[in-house]
Structure formats: structure tokens, C-alpha cells
Amino acid sequence: MRENGINPKVIKAGKSNLFLSEVFAQTFADVNNVEVEFYEGDGSYGAAVGGGIGIGVFKNTEEAAHNRKPIRRIQPNHSTACQRIYEEWKEALDRILKLE
């Protein structure tokens, strides 16, 4: 864990949008080699917290999230298949970006 309390091996996300798909969520964890913690809510929750911090309702993000507990966690599977596909996609994207 880093000094500021952020663990780069854990991604916190709302259980909404693309993360409603089990395939997407597991692939995201596998490709990025991170644990994913899911919370109730979506981007509107983060916007409300940001506003609350801005007007002084909360001192910081730690205080705002103090009682918030994850509803689910996904661990990466360490699958080489996803990593190979990701590397192929990244190489193709790099080639396209160099053409612009």
C-alpha cells in the first residue's frame, strides 16, 4: 500500500454499467492483474462525494467512504490467454496511433 492509502492492486468500482457484465468484470481484473472491489452505486455517487468534500460535508475521501463496504470482490485469474489478447490489441492500437 502506498503512503496515501491507495493500493495499486485494488480497483474500486460501482456495480453498474460495464461492470454489470461478469465477463467484462473478470476480464478487466485478469488483464490488469488487479482485485476489483464493487460498491453499490455508480458515477453519481462519486460526484455527490466530490461535491460533499468541496462544500465541507466531508474532510476528505477517507472520511466520506469510512462506512462504505464492498458488496463483492473479484480476484484476477492470472490467465495467459487474456494477457496475450491484450498485448495483441495494444500492439495494434500503437500501430494505429503512430499513423495519425
Number of C-alpha atoms within 10 A of each C-alpha: 9 7 6 6 8 10 12 10 12 18 17 12 18 21 19 14 9 11 16 11 12 11 10 12 19 19 18 19 20 22 20 18 17 20 21 25 18 20 17 14 12 13 12 10 12 15 11 11 18 17 13 16 16 12 10 10 13 16 12 14 13 11 12 16 11 8 8 11 11 15 11 11 13 18 15 17 15 14 12 11 10 16 16 12 12 15 12 12 12 12 12 11 11 11 11 10 9 7 6 5
